[in-house]
Every structure is written in C-alpha cells, then in structure tokens.
Amino acid sequence: MDLYNIWLSMTLGSALSDGGEIAKLSVTPQKLYENRHSWHQYEVFTAKQMARALEVPLEAAEQVQQIHAAHDIMSVNYTDSEYPECFRQIPQAPLVLFYKGDLSLLSTGNRLGIVGSRNPDRDGIKICDEICTILAQNAVTIISGLAQGLDSVAHKAALACGGKTVAFIGTSLDKAYPASHRNLQDEICSKGCVVSEYWAGAATPATTFLERNRLIAAASDAVCVMQAKAKSGSLSTAKRAVEYSKQLFAVPGSITNPLYDGSNRLIQDGAYPVLGAEDVLIFFGMAEDKTKAKRKAKPKLSEYEQKIYDCIGRESKSTNQIFSQTRIPMVQLKALLTKMEMDGVIASQAAGVYCIK
C-alpha cells in the first residue's frame, strides 16, 4: 500500500483544502490509481488534479518507495484503521502521512501541543522545560514541530524524563531540519514518533511550516503557546486550535518583553493563562482545581460568625433580621458583618442586606 500512498501524495500534494471531502470518498489510494482515467466520477477532484493523476507515473513512486524502505519510513492513508481519528475532524485532512515511530501516540492518552519562539530568552526556556517535564511525567504526550527554540526544548524535556513526544516536521523524513536536530529527530523516532506529509524528495515551499502547524493543532487535545511575539508562526497554530475547537493556553509574560506580545494578546482574546503545569493537568482531569476547592470549602469561623453564617443560609438577610435571630449585640454584629464581608465569606447585596458569597 505504501507505493500507492506515495503516488497519491505525489499527485495531490499536501494541505488540501478539500482533503476532508476526498477522504470521505473512502476510496483507497490504489483504487484511485487504478481509476485515474475516470476521476470525474468522484466530483470532488478539480480538472488540474485529474490531469495530474495522468501525469505522475507509478515508476516515480517506486523510486521513492526504495528510499523509504532504506530509511524505514512508513505510511498511512485515510482509509487505514491506523489513521489517527483526530485528522478526520478537520477540512484540510491529510490524505497520507509518512512516519517513523509509534503512530498510536496520536490516538491514545492526553496530548498537548507546544509552540513558541524560535529565539526564546532564558526565562522562556526554563518555563517550557519545567512545564513539559511535569506534564510528560504525568503521561501527557508532548506534541511540537521540532523547530529551533522552544519546540526542541519541549521535545527534549519529554524525552529526558522518559515521557512521550510526537514531532510534526515540514520536510520529508529522510531529512532533518535544522540539520543540527538530526540526533534529536532520530531519538524521537525511536522513543516517540515523527510525522510528515512529505515523501522523500518532495519540494518544501515556504508554506510548508504553516501547513505543518494545522497538524499540530489537530493532533492535540489542547495547544499551549509558551512565548510568542506579536507576529509569530506560533499564532497560526493558535488560530487553527481555535478553529478546531481545541482548548488554547498561553503563558503570560511581562508587557515590556516583546517575546510575550503575542502570548499576552492571546490571553486578552480569551486563551487560558498557564501559570504552571498544574493548570494543564486540571484541564486533563489529572489535578484538582484548588481555587475551586478553596471557594467551596467551608470557611473557618468564630462562634458568633458561624451563627451569622447559619442564619443567612441560602436567603439574603438584613442586619435587623440577623440581629433578631442571633441576638448578637448590634454593635458587635455590625463589626462582624464587616469583617466577614472583607474575608469574602458574605457579600453585601444592598445597604444592610447580606448573602453567602
């Protein structure tokens, strides 16, 4: 099947706007090759795509297949049972994915996409390393793009603690970009998974990495922007995450640091601020929301405060009503009501009327 996967990729390319519609045909790449002279029956193909199907010879795919075999590159298409379900949900569904490693990581467990600056500062590196280490130790799969900067920090943090990580790259799997990440890419292949839409020898245009970003967003249950400038490629992943109805997180930073301009703006627009790994673990249901627990916990009250608390109960009460039911001296009662309001135990609804907060 790998041969026909390669042929279909060479014919249609990647990041198809109609990839989802083609996938819905449920026609295997081999069948598409065999029916290449009558693609008009499928309706979804354009005239250019139909012409391309007649131009790409199977022999060209066979040459690529030999390279794939030499590099242990595997492939999966949209009709295979191993095809990650997460990609079936997006309109730009990849028809074929090439990979090395454990592809099942994209179909199991909790998955967090990490994106951020390619030129982070010391604080950004430290924050990314700490958060990703804790998450990976808690069985959260770290997904990123194997780029310079925080992508590589995220992958290394996961690997260092024995966690799982998946890298989506913008080149074919027989290459490493940047070249300095060759050893890191190989390690991820052996301990996690590296995924690409590109067959060996495929051209990689400038849009390659933007196309890759949609896969990071689609494969993740949530996406966290660690550090991003106002104009950052990371923001394209964040945009995709929102389009795909994924939870969007962002690490806030100083308003005087331009590396956080994009991150802070995302928070302003509704992204959930991440102050530590615990915030993400709460999202995955792996930690208790202590702020909620604290709000729900019964406050520690003095004897008279408890009387006031019980008196108010579920209904709003005026000062006079509380006085008549508790018989606490009025001067002392007013002082206690003020204290309890300042402590956040009760709230004033109107002059002299209180309710439990």
N, C-alpha and C positions, 0 to 999 in steps of 0.2 A: 504493500500500500504506500510505502514511503516514496516510491517512484512517482506515483500519481499525485501525491501531496505536493511534491516538488514541482511537477508540471503545472498544477493548478496555481501555485504561488507565482511561478514564473509568468503565467498567463495573466493573472488578475492583480498581482501586487498585493500591497498591504493597506490597512486603514481604509477599507472600502466603506463609503457612506451607505451602500446598500448591502453590506456584508451580512447583516442580520436577515434581510429578505432572501438572500441566496442560501443562507444556512437553513432557512425554513423549508427549502425545497426538499431537504433530506435526501439529496441525490449524492452518492459518493463521488469523490474526485475521479475514480476510474470510470464510472458511468458517464461522467461529464466529458471525459476524454473520448470515450467510445461514441458519444453522441455529439461531438464537437461540430459536426456539419449541420446540426439541426437545433442549435441553441435557441432559435427563435420560438420554439415551443414552450420555453420556460418564462417568457415575458420580461423577467427582471433584468436580463442582460442588455446592455447597450450595443449599438452597432459596432462601436470601437472594440468592445470586449469580444463580440462574436468574431470579428476579424482577427483579433489577437489569438484566439483559440486555434485558428487555422495556420497561424504564423509560427507558433512555438513547437518545434519538433520534439518528440519524445526522447530522441537521442541526446538532446541538450540536457534534459532532466537526468538521463542515465549518467552523464559525466559528473553532474553534481552529486548524484547518489553515491558514486565512488568516493568522492571527497568526504561525504557524510559518514560513510562506513569507516573510513580511515580515522575519523575524529570521534567516533561513537555518538554521532548526533542522531537523535530520534525525532519522530514527528507524530503529530496527532491532528485529526481533522474533525470538523463539526459533527460528523456522523458517527464518530467513535464513542464508545461508552466512557472512555477515559477523558474525553474532552471536558475541561472544567466548566461546570454549570454557570459559574459567575459571568462567563463571557456570553452566554446565550441571552442575557438580560439587556445587552446594550445594542444600539442600532449599528454601531461600527464593529460588529463582531468579527474577530479574526477567523478566517476560514481554515487556516493551517497555522499551527505553532510548532516550532522546532525547539528542542530542549535537550538538556543533559542533566541527569539527576532524578530526584523524586517528584514527579509531577503531581502526585496525590496531595502534596502540601497545599495546593490551590483548591482542594475540595474538602479539607478537613480542618478542624480547630479554629482558633481565633486568629485573624490576620490583620495586621496594622501596616498601612503604607507610610513610609517615612520619606519626606522630601525636604530639601533645604539648600542652603547656599553652597556653591562650589568653592567659595573662598571664605569659609567661616572664621570667626575670631576664636580666641581661646575659650571664652565662655560658651559659645555655641557648640564647640567640640565636646566640652565637658558635659554639658547638659544632654546632648544627644547620646553620648556614651553611657551616661548614668541611667537615663530613662530606658534606652534599648536593652541594656544589660538586665535590669529588673524585669522588664516585660518578657524577654527571652527566657529568663529563669522561671517565669510563670507560664511557660508553654505558649506564649504569643509568638506567632510566626512573623518575623520582620520582613517586609517587602519593600524593595527600593530599586534604584536604577543603576547601581554600580558606577556612578559617575564620580568625579573628583569631589572632595569635600565631605559633606555630611552623609551622602549616600554610602560612601565607603566606611565611614565611622559607624553607621548603623549596622552594616553587614558584619564588620569586624567584631563589634560588641556582641552580636548574637552568636557568632562562631566561638568567641573566646570563652563563653560560659556554657558551651555545649548546646546552645539553642538552635532553632531552625530559622533559615532565611532563604528568600527567593529573590533573584535578581532578574529584572527585565532589561535587556540591552537593546541598543539601537543599531547593532551590527550583526553580522552572521556569527555563529558560534565557533567558527574556526579562527576568529579574530578576537583580539582583546582591545578595548578602547576605554580609557587610555591604555597604552601598551604597558605602563607600569603596574596595571592591575591584573596582569596575566596570572600571577600566583594566587591572588585573591579570587579571581574568577574560577580557577581550577579547584580551589578549596571549596567554593560554594557548590560547584558541580558535584563534588564527592560527598558533601555533607548536607546539601540542600538542593537547590535547583536553579538553573539559569535558563531563561526562556527568551526566544526571539521570533519575530515574524519573517526573518530574512534567511534565505537559503545561501549556501556558500557561494561567494562570487557576486552576490546581489549588490547593486548600486545603493548607496545610502545617502539620499539627498538631505538637504538642510532640515526638512520637516520630520526626519526620522525620529528625533528625540521627542518631539511633540506627540507623534503617533504612539510612541512607547509609553508616554505618560498616561494615556487613556487606559492602557492595560494595567498599570499600577493602581489606578483608581478603581477599575472594575474588579480586580482581583482581591481588593482589600475590603474588610468589613467597615473600616474607618481609615481616614487619612490624617496624618499629623504633619503640619508644616513647622519645622524646627526653627528656621531662621531664613527670612526671605526679604529681599529688597522690594521696593515699590514696583520695579519691573524685573520680574524673576520668572524663569521657566517653571519654578515650583507652583506658581499661581495657576498655571494651566492645568496642573494635576488637581489642585484645589477646586477649580471650576468644574472639571469633569466629575469629581467626587460629589459635588452638589447636584449636578445633572443626573447622576446615577443614584441619588437619594442615599448617599453614604454619610455617616457622621463625619463632620470636619472639625479637627482640633488644630490649635495653633499655640505655640509657646510665645508668651508675651515678652517684650524686652523694653529697654529704655527708649523713650521717644527721641532721644538725642543720638541714638545709634541707627544709622541708615540701614544696617543689616536687618533691622526689625520693622522697617516701614511697611513692608507688605504683610508681614505676620500680624502686626498690630491692627492694620486695616481690616484684615480678615475677621479678627475678633470684634472689631467695631461693627462689622457687617453680619455678625451672628455666629462665627466659629466659636467653639467652646474653648476657653483658655485652659491650657495644661500647665499646672504648677509643679507637677511631678508624675511619676509613673502611676501612682495610685489613682489619679483622675481617669486614666485609660482603663485600669483594672476594674474600676467601678462600672464603666461602660460595658465591659465584657461580663459583668456579674461576678467578678473574682475578688472583689473587695467591698467592704461596707462603706456607704456614704456617711462618714462620721458627722458631717454637717447636718444631715437629716436626722441621724440618731440623736444628735445633741438637741436639735429642736424638739424632737418628740419626747425626750427624756423628761421625767417629772422633776421640776426644779427643787433644790434643797431649800426649804422654807422654815422659818421660825414658827413657834406655836401659833401666834396671832396671824402671821402671814398665811399659814395653812388654813386657818379659819376663814380668812378673806377669800382665799383661792377656792375653797369648797363652797362658800356662799355664792360667789359669782357663777361658778359652774359653767353651764352651756349658754346661759342667758346673760344679757347685759344687765347690770345693776347700777343704780345711782348710789351716791355716797350715803344718802339717808336710808336707803333700803339695806345697805350693808351694815350700817350702824344699828338699825332696829333688829337685825337678825343676829349680829355677833355681840352686841353690847360693848364693843371696844370703845373706850373714851374717844370722843370726836377728834380732839387734838392729836392724839396718838394715831387714830385711824387715818387721818389725812396724811400724816407723815409716812405711815406705812404704805399707803396707796402710791404716794410719790416715789418712794424707794422701789416698790415692786414694778412700777412703770419704767423707771430708769434701768432696772435689772432685766427688762424685757419679758417679765412674767405676765404682765397685763398691759392692756392698751386703752387709751382714752378715746372713746368714740365721740364724745361731746363734753361740754363742761360738766364735770361731776358724774359722768357715766362711764363705766368701765366694763371690759370684756376680757376673757382669757386670750392671750396672744398665741 
